Amino acid sequence: MEDRLTDIVNGLHQKSVTKQAIYRNTLNTFKKMKEVSQELVDDLTNRITEQDANVIIEYRNVNEHEFHIKFSGDLLVFVMHSNIITFPDDYEIMNNEYIDEDFRRRFFGHIMAYNFMADTIKYNRLDDPGYLVGRMLVNIENHFCIEGVKQLDLPNDEITNISKNVLTDSKIRIIVESAMVAAVNNDLMGQDISDIERITLKQKLENTHLTKPRKLGFQISPELTH
């Protein structure tokens, strides 16, 4: 009985220490992502103002675990989840010698980027969908990989191989830039005429009869980007 209790205590301690370390890594990564995003927004604002002062690009810090980048009609919402996760053994990222060598590498912090229409937030349209652009997984050694839509168009060996990828400011900037490019390059499809030929007064008052958008090109894959 005592041996079992000792095993339980040791196991809990190991996992607790591991998850706390991963949380700190992920939070530091998210803070750096905020800094990089602010710099990116400033750079883009300076460049776009020379061409068209009416185009506004904005950065907004929401809280410790969320920030937004607004540009044109798009809004990128970056969210860091507070919990540490793992995956089943048959999940692609788990089939990796690097993961097998150390059980602590089986756990990840995760940061998601969602694409909303800017007007969704502006007008508080609660039923409008957001689209997952990508998810970053961060481990105890500050290694990472990206999952998500193929439109991120990230280089496979440089971004998606968790055994080799160590977080740097330049890679974080590439990831944020790629998320913005994916959002810009995917427009909204209009609704079929038959979908809007009849509406309720509630839909009219809430303006929801016009807001069932669907992005043209977002293709979500559970596998790594490529």
QUIZIDA-V388529 format. One record per helix or strand of 2 or more residues. SS is the DSSP state (A for helix, B for strand). FROM is the first residue (numbers start at 0). TO is the last residue. If there is no record, write none. Layout:
{{SS;FROM;TO} {SS;FROM;TO}}
This chain:
{{A;1;50} {B;56;62} {B;65;70} {B;73;79} {A;91;93} {A;96;99} {A;102;105} {B;107;116} {A;117;121} {B;130;137} {B;142;147} {A;149;151} {A;155;159} {A;168;183} {B;187;188} {A;192;194} {A;200;205} {A;207;209} {B;213;214}}
